Amino acid sequence: MKKALIVGIDNYSRSPLFGCVNDANNMSRVLEVNADGSKNFDVELLTASTNDNREIFKRDLKRKIQELFNGDCDISLFYFAGHGCLTPVGGYIITSDGTPYDEGISMSEIITYANSSKSKNKIIILDCCSSGALGKIPDIQEDRSYLASGVVILTACRDSEASAEIDDKGVFTSLVIEALEGGAADPQGCVTTGSIYSYVDRSLGAWQQRPVFKSNTNQFIPLRTVKLPAAIENEHRYTKEFEEFEESWEKSKGIQTVKPVALAVCLIPTNPSIKNDVKRFLDSNGWEMPIEELNMEGINSKQDISKFIVLLKEKRRQFYESGVTEMHLFIAGPVQAGTIIGAIYSNWIPVKIYHRSLTESYEYWTLLKKY
């Protein structure tokens, strides 16, 4: 018997998300049945959407996690998509009622439930910021973990990183689902946690976040089976799409039209402007263009989102009327800001996006696609 608890939370009062419920629904769909339609996991799906104002509370989710790891199953799988955080005492997954100093459920507590489970295989998949803290021993400074036999961990990023959300979907979860649908299948059509990690790690080459994989198991059992032709087709599709992306990425670098503009978007209360950082980047490349700013003290409510959209549309109108031919976009703020910007500025002039690298300087990321 295989059972899975799938959780997705968008509804947070302080900082709502937009793709976690979608991710949970898609994960539930792909795990419930194999590609041939045969039954796979018994899934319990818990979601908290901003649309219907549902919430998932700490006490309820903790009880569900305990129930998941009770009993003796072939596989007990826990998946979570939502906010996560790192504190001095370890990592936490944040529930709808999370507050400072009472964030939600500690990752060490989740590992304790899994380590004590009688299930043969205990799998934990987290798509949240700081998820790489899962399995670490808080009282020990070194990067060590304790996992009981049969425990496997797959997380979206390191404990010091954010987990990206683009187009109302988590980047990590989207790749996990592609892997389960055949992208990570072996020649027999079996998809395991090991092959999923390999697929995700390879696919995230252009992203800053890095997935984390930890396990204490003698063998990886299949999470899903697919038809072999589908697995081969997905592998070929991945290779072709990656090559096309790489080619277009190289061609889109730099200034290519006559009237470029830089837009410096800062949504961090403690850092009211990134204009000087952007100017240093442009000067280091020998690029000359005007720098426009859009500054807000964070996006913490629906009103903030509405205000942000209005400001973005006003900038677009301003650039259109002045004959701007390409925009170089620099963003400092939450991941969901990129989703909103993409919706406003797609199908327009070329929009080139830059992000901060690990060295704190900006570097070219990608060209916003047209559809």
C-alpha positions as CSV (number, residue, x, y, z in Angstrom):
1,M,0.0,0.0,0.0
2,K,1.2,3.5,-0.9
3,K,-0.2,6.6,0.7
4,A,0.5,10.3,0.2
5,L,-0.3,13.5,2.0
6,I,-0.2,16.4,-0.5
7,V,-0.4,20.0,0.9
8,G,-0.4,23.3,-0.9
9,I,-0.9,26.7,0.9
10,D,-1.4,30.0,-1.0
11,N,-3.4,31.7,1.7
12,Y,-1.1,33.6,4.0
13,S,-2.3,36.9,5.5
14,R,1.1,38.6,5.4
15,S,2.5,37.3,2.1
16,P,0.2,35.3,-0.1
17,L,1.5,32.9,-2.8
18,F,-0.1,32.1,-6.1
19,G,1.2,28.7,-7.3
20,C,1.3,26.3,-4.4
21,V,-2.3,25.1,-4.6
22,N,-1.8,24.5,-8.4
23,D,1.3,22.6,-7.5
24,A,-0.4,20.4,-5.0
25,N,-3.3,19.7,-7.3
26,N,-0.9,18.7,-10.1
27,M,1.2,16.5,-7.8
28,S,-2.0,14.8,-6.5
29,R,-3.1,14.1,-10.1
30,V,0.2,12.6,-11.2
31,L,0.7,10.4,-8.1
32,E,-2.8,9.0,-7.9
33,V,-2.5,6.8,-11.1
34,N,0.3,5.4,-13.2
35,A,0.5,6.3,-16.9
36,D,-1.5,3.2,-17.9
37,G,-4.4,4.3,-15.6
38,S,-3.7,1.7,-12.8
39,K,-4.0,2.9,-9.2
40,N,-0.8,4.2,-7.6
41,F,-1.0,6.3,-4.4
42,D,-4.0,6.8,-2.0
43,V,-3.8,10.6,-1.9
44,E,-5.1,13.0,0.8
45,L,-5.1,16.5,-0.7
46,L,-5.1,19.6,1.6
47,T,-5.1,23.0,0.0
48,A,-5.6,26.6,1.2
49,S,-6.4,29.0,-1.6
50,T,-6.8,32.8,-1.5
51,N,-9.8,32.4,-3.8
52,D,-12.0,30.6,-1.3
53,N,-10.2,31.9,1.9
54,R,-9.5,28.4,3.2
55,E,-6.7,28.0,5.7
56,I,-4.5,25.1,7.0
57,F,-3.6,25.4,10.7
58,K,-0.5,24.1,12.4
59,R,-2.4,21.8,14.8
60,D,-4.4,20.2,12.0
61,L,-1.4,19.7,9.6
62,K,0.7,18.2,12.4
63,R,-2.0,15.7,13.1
64,K,-2.2,14.8,9.5
65,I,1.6,14.3,9.2
66,Q,1.5,12.0,12.3
67,E,-1.3,10.0,10.7
68,L,0.6,9.7,7.5
69,F,3.6,8.1,9.1
70,N,1.6,5.8,11.4
71,G,1.0,2.3,10.2
72,D,3.0,0.0,8.0
73,C,2.9,1.0,4.3
74,D,5.2,0.3,1.4
75,I,5.5,4.1,0.9
76,S,4.4,7.0,3.0
77,L,5.0,10.3,1.1
78,F,4.6,13.8,2.3
79,Y,4.6,16.8,-0.1
80,F,4.4,20.4,0.9
81,A,4.3,23.6,-1.2
82,G,4.1,26.9,0.6
83,H,6.2,29.3,2.7
84,G,9.3,28.0,4.6
85,C,11.8,29.8,6.8
86,L,15.1,29.2,8.6
87,T,15.5,30.2,12.3
88,P,18.4,29.9,14.7
89,V,16.9,26.6,15.9
90,G,16.2,25.1,12.4
91,G,13.9,25.2,9.4
92,Y,10.1,25.4,9.5
93,I,7.2,24.9,7.0
94,I,4.8,27.8,7.6
95,T,1.1,27.2,8.0
96,S,-1.7,29.7,7.4
97,D,-1.7,30.7,11.0
98,G,2.1,31.1,11.2
99,T,3.5,34.1,13.1
100,P,7.0,35.2,14.1
101,Y,8.3,32.9,16.8
102,D,5.5,30.4,16.1
103,E,6.0,29.9,12.3
104,G,4.5,26.5,11.9
105,I,5.9,22.9,12.0
106,S,9.6,22.4,12.4
107,M,11.4,20.4,9.8
108,S,13.2,18.4,12.5
109,E,9.8,17.4,13.9
110,I,8.7,16.1,10.4
111,I,12.0,14.0,10.3
112,T,11.2,12.6,13.8
113,Y,7.8,11.4,12.6
114,A,9.4,9.8,9.5
115,N,12.3,8.3,11.4
116,S,10.0,6.6,13.8
117,S,7.6,5.3,11.1
118,K,7.2,1.6,10.5
119,S,6.6,2.2,6.8
120,K,9.2,0.6,4.6
121,N,9.9,3.9,2.6
122,K,9.3,7.4,4.0
123,I,9.6,10.1,1.4
124,I,9.5,13.9,2.1
125,I,9.3,16.4,-0.8
126,L,9.3,20.1,0.1
127,D,8.9,23.1,-2.3
128,C,9.5,26.0,0.0
129,C,12.2,28.5,0.8
130,S,15.0,27.2,3.1
131,S,13.7,23.6,2.5
132,G,17.3,22.3,2.4
133,A,17.3,22.6,6.2
134,L,15.2,19.4,6.3
135,G,17.2,16.6,8.0
136,K,19.9,18.8,9.5
137,I,20.6,18.4,13.2
138,P,20.1,21.9,14.7
139,D,22.5,21.6,17.6
140,I,25.4,20.5,15.4
141,Q,27.1,23.2,13.3
142,E,28.4,20.9,10.6
143,D,26.2,20.0,7.7
144,R,25.1,16.6,9.0
145,S,21.8,14.8,8.9
146,Y,20.3,11.8,10.7
147,L,17.9,9.7,8.6
148,A,16.5,6.3,9.7
149,S,16.5,3.4,7.2
150,G,14.1,4.0,4.3
151,V,13.9,7.8,4.6
152,V,14.4,9.9,1.5
153,I,14.4,13.7,1.3
154,L,14.0,15.9,-1.8
155,T,13.8,19.6,-1.4
156,A,13.6,22.6,-3.8
157,C,16.6,24.5,-2.6
158,R,19.4,24.8,0.0
159,D,18.6,26.1,3.5
160,S,19.9,29.6,2.5
161,E,18.0,29.9,-0.8
162,A,14.5,30.8,-2.0
163,S,12.3,28.6,-4.0
164,A,11.1,30.2,-7.3
165,E,7.5,30.5,-8.4
166,I,6.9,31.5,-12.1
167,D,3.5,31.7,-13.9
168,D,1.6,30.5,-10.9
169,K,3.7,27.3,-10.6
170,G,6.7,26.4,-8.5
171,V,9.8,25.9,-10.8
172,F,10.9,22.9,-8.7
173,T,7.5,21.2,-8.5
174,S,6.9,21.7,-12.3
175,L,10.2,19.8,-12.9
176,V,9.2,17.0,-10.4
177,I,5.9,16.5,-12.3
178,E,7.7,16.4,-15.6
179,A,10.0,13.8,-14.1
180,L,7.1,11.7,-12.8
181,E,5.3,12.0,-16.2
182,G,8.3,10.3,-17.9
183,G,11.2,12.7,-18.0
184,A,13.0,10.7,-15.4
185,A,11.9,7.2,-16.4
186,D,14.5,4.4,-16.7
187,P,14.4,2.0,-19.7
188,Q,11.7,0.0,-17.9
189,G,9.5,3.1,-17.5
190,C,10.1,3.4,-13.7
191,V,10.5,6.8,-12.0
192,T,12.3,6.8,-8.7
193,T,13.3,9.6,-6.2
194,G,16.9,9.2,-7.4
195,S,16.0,9.7,-11.0
196,I,13.7,12.6,-10.1
197,Y,16.5,14.4,-8.3
198,S,18.9,13.9,-11.3
199,Y,16.3,15.3,-13.7
200,V,15.6,18.3,-11.6
201,D,19.2,19.1,-10.8
202,R,20.1,18.9,-14.5
203,S,17.1,21.1,-15.5
204,L,17.8,23.8,-13.0
205,G,21.1,24.8,-14.6
206,A,20.0,28.3,-15.4
207,W,18.4,28.9,-12.0
208,Q,20.1,30.0,-8.8
209,Q,18.3,27.6,-6.5
210,R,19.8,24.1,-6.2
211,P,17.8,21.0,-5.1
212,V,18.9,19.0,-2.2
213,F,18.7,15.2,-2.0
214,K,19.4,13.0,1.1
215,S,18.6,9.4,1.6
216,N,19.3,6.3,3.7
217,T,18.1,3.5,1.6
218,N,19.5,0.4,-0.1
219,Q,17.4,0.7,-3.2
220,F,15.1,3.3,-4.8
221,I,11.6,1.9,-5.4
222,P,9.4,3.3,-8.2
223,L,7.1,6.2,-7.3
224,R,5.3,5.9,-10.7
225,T,5.5,3.9,-13.9
226,V,5.1,5.3,-17.4
227,K,4.9,3.9,-20.8
228,L,8.4,3.6,-22.3
229,P,7.7,5.6,-25.5
230,A,6.4,8.5,-23.4
231,A,9.6,8.5,-21.4
232,I,11.8,8.6,-24.5
233,E,9.6,11.3,-26.1
234,N,9.8,13.5,-23.0
235,E,13.6,13.1,-22.9
236,H,13.9,14.1,-26.5
237,R,11.5,17.1,-25.9
238,Y,13.6,18.2,-22.9
239,T,16.8,18.1,-24.9
240,K,15.3,20.0,-27.8
241,E,13.7,22.7,-25.6
242,F,16.9,23.2,-23.6
243,E,19.0,23.6,-26.8
244,E,16.5,26.1,-28.2
245,F,16.5,28.0,-24.9
246,E,20.3,28.1,-24.7
247,E,20.5,29.4,-28.3
248,S,17.9,32.2,-27.7
249,W,19.5,33.1,-24.4
250,E,22.9,33.8,-26.0
251,K,21.3,35.8,-28.9
252,S,19.3,38.0,-26.6
253,K,22.2,39.2,-24.4
254,G,23.2,42.9,-24.5
255,I,21.7,46.0,-26.2
256,Q,20.2,45.1,-29.6
257,T,17.9,48.1,-30.4
258,V,18.2,51.8,-30.7
259,K,16.3,53.1,-27.6
260,P,16.8,50.8,-24.5
261,V,15.7,51.7,-21.0
262,A,16.5,50.1,-17.6
263,L,13.7,49.6,-15.0
264,A,14.9,49.2,-11.4
265,V,12.2,47.6,-9.3
266,C,12.8,47.5,-5.6
267,L,10.2,46.0,-3.2
268,I,12.4,45.7,-0.1
269,P,11.5,48.1,2.8
270,T,15.0,48.1,4.2
271,N,16.5,49.1,0.8
272,P,14.4,51.8,-0.8
273,S,16.3,51.9,-4.2
274,I,18.6,49.8,-6.3
275,K,19.3,52.5,-8.9
276,N,22.9,52.9,-7.9
277,D,23.5,49.1,-8.1
278,V,21.9,49.1,-11.6
279,K,24.0,52.0,-12.7
280,R,27.2,50.3,-11.6
281,F,26.2,47.2,-13.6
282,L,25.5,49.2,-16.7
283,D,28.7,51.1,-16.4
284,S,30.7,47.9,-16.0
285,N,29.3,46.7,-19.3
286,G,29.8,50.1,-21.1
287,W,26.0,50.4,-21.6
288,E,24.3,53.8,-21.8
289,M,20.6,54.0,-21.2
290,P,18.2,55.9,-18.9
291,I,17.3,54.3,-15.6
292,E,13.7,54.5,-14.4
293,E,12.6,53.4,-10.9
294,L,9.6,51.6,-9.4
295,N,9.9,51.4,-5.6
296,M,7.4,50.0,-3.0
297,E,7.8,48.8,0.6
298,G,7.1,45.2,-0.2
299,I,4.0,43.3,-1.4
300,N,2.1,42.3,1.7
301,S,-1.6,42.5,0.7
302,K,-4.1,42.4,-2.1
303,Q,-4.0,46.2,-2.1
304,D,-0.3,46.2,-2.5
305,I,-0.6,43.8,-5.5
306,S,-3.2,46.1,-7.1
307,K,-1.0,49.2,-6.6
308,F,2.0,47.3,-8.0
309,I,0.0,46.4,-11.2
310,V,-1.1,50.0,-11.7
311,L,2.4,51.3,-11.4
312,L,3.7,48.6,-13.8
313,K,1.0,49.5,-16.4
314,E,1.9,53.2,-16.0
315,K,5.5,52.5,-16.7
316,R,4.6,50.5,-19.7
317,R,2.4,53.3,-21.1
318,Q,5.2,55.8,-20.4
319,F,7.8,53.7,-22.2
320,Y,5.4,53.1,-25.2
321,E,4.7,56.8,-25.6
322,S,8.4,57.7,-25.5
323,G,9.3,55.1,-28.2
324,V,11.3,52.7,-26.0
325,T,12.5,49.7,-28.1
326,E,13.7,47.3,-25.3
327,M,13.6,47.1,-21.6
328,H,16.3,45.8,-19.2
329,L,14.5,44.8,-16.0
330,F,16.3,44.6,-12.6
331,I,14.2,43.2,-9.6
332,A,14.9,43.2,-5.9
333,G,11.9,41.7,-4.0
334,P,9.7,38.6,-3.5
335,V,9.5,35.9,-6.2
336,Q,5.8,36.6,-6.9
337,A,6.8,40.1,-8.2
338,G,8.4,38.4,-11.2
339,T,5.1,36.6,-12.0
340,I,3.2,39.8,-11.9
341,I,5.7,41.6,-14.1
342,G,5.7,38.8,-16.6
343,A,1.9,39.1,-16.9
344,I,2.1,42.8,-17.5
345,Y,5.1,42.9,-19.8
346,S,4.8,39.8,-21.9
347,N,3.9,40.1,-25.7
348,W,5.5,43.5,-25.9
349,I,9.0,44.9,-26.7
350,P,11.9,42.7,-25.7
351,V,12.2,42.5,-21.9
352,K,15.5,41.3,-20.5
353,I,15.5,40.2,-16.9
354,Y,18.5,40.4,-14.5
355,H,19.0,38.9,-11.1
356,R,21.5,39.2,-8.3
357,S,24.2,36.5,-8.4
358,L,25.9,34.9,-5.5
359,T,28.6,37.6,-5.7
360,E,25.9,40.3,-5.1
361,S,26.3,41.8,-8.6
362,Y,23.7,41.6,-11.3
363,E,23.9,39.1,-14.2
364,Y,21.7,38.4,-17.2
365,W,19.0,35.8,-16.5
366,T,16.6,35.5,-19.4
367,L,14.5,37.1,-22.1
368,L,10.8,37.3,-21.2
369,K,9.0,35.1,-23.7
370,K,6.2,36.1,-26.1
371,Y,3.2,33.9,-26.5
